[in-house]
Amino acid sequence: MIGRTDRGWLYVQMLFVPDHLRKHGIATRFLAMAEQEAKARGCRGAYLDTMNPQARDFYIKLGYSVIGELADLEGGHAITWLKKPFSL
């Protein structure tokens, strides 16, 4: 996982778990640890973007909400932006 905190928010730049390690809660734990650290730094929430529909659904399941989408990218792809406010 790669991310940073800036201007009161955690930006999750990349979260990747290899196929053979998925469905074991690893990504959920990584994200929870990053969110916990961001809260300790005084962040108000987290945001990220994805082009993967399965990842989009995963983040929504973890409390993230869609804040924007750019559809009709080359190859029929779309990019989705999501955020999750923290209750401090």
C-alpha positions as CSV (number, residue, x, y, z in Angstrom):
1,M,0.0,0.0,0.0
2,I,1.2,3.5,-0.9
3,G,-0.5,6.6,0.5
4,R,0.1,9.9,2.1
5,T,-1.6,12.4,4.4
6,D,-1.8,16.0,3.2
7,R,-4.1,18.9,4.0
8,G,-6.1,16.9,6.6
9,W,-6.8,13.9,4.4
10,L,-5.3,10.5,3.7
11,Y,-4.8,9.8,0.0
12,V,-4.6,6.1,-0.8
13,Q,-2.5,6.1,-4.0
14,M,-2.2,2.3,-4.4
15,L,-3.5,-0.7,-2.6
16,F,-2.6,-4.1,-4.2
17,V,-2.9,-7.6,-3.0
18,P,-1.9,-10.5,-5.4
19,D,-4.7,-12.7,-6.6
20,H,-3.6,-15.7,-4.6
21,L,-3.7,-13.7,-1.3
22,R,-7.1,-12.1,-1.8
23,K,-10.2,-13.0,0.2
24,H,-8.1,-13.2,3.4
25,G,-8.8,-9.7,4.7
26,I,-5.3,-8.4,4.0
27,A,-6.5,-5.3,2.0
28,T,-9.1,-4.6,4.7
29,R,-6.4,-4.7,7.4
30,F,-4.0,-2.6,5.4
31,L,-6.6,0.1,4.8
32,A,-7.8,0.0,8.5
33,M,-4.2,0.5,9.6
34,A,-3.7,3.4,7.2
35,E,-7.0,5.0,8.3
36,Q,-6.0,4.6,12.0
37,E,-2.7,6.3,11.4
38,A,-4.4,9.1,9.4
39,K,-6.8,9.7,12.3
40,A,-3.8,9.8,14.7
41,R,-2.4,12.6,12.4
42,G,-5.7,14.5,12.7
43,C,-7.0,13.7,9.2
44,R,-10.7,14.3,8.5
45,G,-11.1,11.4,6.1
46,A,-9.6,9.4,3.2
47,Y,-10.0,9.5,-0.5
48,L,-8.8,7.4,-3.5
49,D,-9.5,6.6,-7.1
50,T,-9.8,3.3,-9.0
51,M,-10.5,2.0,-12.5
52,N,-11.4,-1.5,-11.2
53,P,-15.1,-2.2,-10.7
54,Q,-14.4,-4.9,-8.1
55,A,-12.2,-2.5,-6.1
56,R,-14.9,0.1,-6.3
57,D,-17.4,-2.3,-4.8
58,F,-14.8,-3.3,-2.1
59,Y,-14.3,0.3,-1.0
60,I,-18.0,1.0,-0.9
61,K,-18.4,-2.0,1.3
62,L,-15.8,-0.5,3.7
63,G,-17.8,2.8,4.0
64,Y,-16.4,4.8,1.1
65,S,-18.8,6.7,-1.1
66,V,-18.5,7.7,-4.8
67,I,-17.8,11.4,-5.2
68,G,-17.2,11.4,-9.0
69,E,-16.7,9.3,-12.1
70,L,-15.1,9.9,-15.5
71,A,-16.6,7.4,-17.9
72,D,-15.9,6.8,-21.6
73,L,-12.2,6.5,-21.3
74,E,-10.3,4.7,-24.0
75,G,-11.2,1.0,-24.1
76,G,-14.5,1.6,-22.3
77,H,-12.9,2.2,-18.9
78,A,-14.0,4.6,-16.2
79,I,-12.2,6.1,-13.3
80,T,-14.1,6.5,-10.0
81,W,-13.2,8.8,-7.0
82,L,-14.3,7.8,-3.6
83,K,-14.0,9.3,-0.1
84,K,-14.7,8.2,3.5
85,P,-15.1,10.9,6.2
86,F,-13.8,9.9,9.6
87,S,-15.7,10.5,12.8
88,L,-12.9,11.7,15.2
